[in-house]
């Protein structure tokens, strides 16, 4: 299983970015897909997750600004990030939990930098 992220970069405060993550090497439906982030000196934290056919779950710090979505046919998860703030600067990691008997998988991370 391989996760490939794209869409990170440098943006000014108030701007938008859209992250994408494609999961390959897995032919079954994926239970949970999502995004975590880690800023320098901080622990990795949840940004948003979405279950197959279910509701999304967001960190309080990104509610109303970020939107997670998925395309099950393409095994792809997206994160639309609007009204970005400097405190959103972090490495963003794609995450999937296919469910038993598979383990959880992580992407390599994509850098998001928001300048003030």
C-alpha positions in Angstrom: 0.0 0.0 0.0 1.3 3.4 -0.9 -0.1 6.9 -0.2 1.0 9.8 -2.4 0.1 13.3 -1.3 0.2 16.4 -3.4 -1.0 20.0 -3.1 1.1 21.5 -0.4 3.1 24.7 -0.7 3.5 28.3 0.4 0.5 30.6 0.7 -0.3 33.9 2.3 -2.6 34.1 5.3 -6.2 34.1 4.2 -5.4 32.0 1.1 -6.5 28.5 0.2 -4.8 25.2 -0.7 -6.2 21.8 -1.6 -4.4 18.6 -0.6 -4.9 15.3 -2.4 -3.9 11.8 -1.4 -4.1 8.7 -3.6 -4.0 5.3 -2.0 -2.7 2.5 -4.3 -2.0 -1.1 -3.8 -5.3 -1.8 -2.0 -8.3 -3.2 -3.7 -10.8 -3.2 -0.9 -12.9 -0.3 0.5 -11.1 1.9 3.0 -12.9 2.4 6.3 -11.3 5.7 7.4 -9.3 8.3 5.4 -8.0 11.5 6.8 -5.3 14.1 7.5 -3.0 14.8 10.4 -0.4 17.5 10.8 2.7 18.1 12.7 4.3 21.5 13.3 7.9 21.8 14.5 8.2 21.0 18.2 4.6 19.7 18.3 3.1 16.3 18.3 1.2 15.0 15.3 -2.5 16.0 15.6 -5.7 15.2 13.9 -7.0 17.6 11.3 -9.9 15.7 9.8 -11.1 12.2 9.1 -14.0 10.8 7.1 -15.4 7.3 7.1 -16.7 5.5 4.1 -20.2 6.9 3.6 -20.1 8.5 7.0 -19.8 12.0 8.5 -16.5 13.9 8.7 -14.7 14.7 12.0 -12.7 17.9 12.4 -10.3 19.4 14.9 -11.9 22.4 16.5 -9.1 24.6 15.2 -10.1 24.0 11.5 -13.9 23.6 11.7 -15.7 26.0 9.2 -12.4 26.6 7.4 -11.4 23.1 6.1 -13.4 20.5 4.3 -12.5 16.9 3.8 -13.9 14.7 1.1 -13.2 11.4 -0.6 -13.7 9.6 -3.9 -14.1 6.0 -3.0 -13.8 4.9 -6.6 -10.4 6.5 -6.8 -9.2 5.7 -3.3 -8.5 9.4 -2.9 -9.0 11.8 -0.1 -9.0 15.6 -0.3 -8.6 18.4 2.1 -9.8 21.8 1.0 -8.2 24.4 3.3 -9.6 28.0 3.2 -8.9 31.1 5.3 -5.4 29.7 6.1 -3.6 31.1 9.1 0.1 31.1 10.0 -0.7 28.6 12.8 -1.8 26.1 10.1 1.8 25.8 9.0 2.9 22.2 9.4 3.7 19.0 7.6 0.4 17.4 6.6 0.1 13.6 6.6 -2.4 11.5 4.8 -3.8 8.6 6.8 -5.9 5.5 6.0 -7.4 2.8 8.1 -8.6 0.1 5.8 -9.8 -2.1 8.6 -8.9 -5.6 9.7 -6.7 -7.4 8.6 -4.8 -4.4 7.3 -2.8 -2.0 9.5 -3.0 1.8 9.4 -0.9 3.6 6.7 0.7 7.0 6.5 1.8 9.1 3.6 5.2 10.8 3.5 3.9 14.2 4.3 3.5 17.4 2.4 4.6 20.8 3.7 2.1 23.6 4.1 3.5 27.0 4.9 1.3 30.0 5.6 3.0 33.4 5.7 1.6 36.3 7.6 
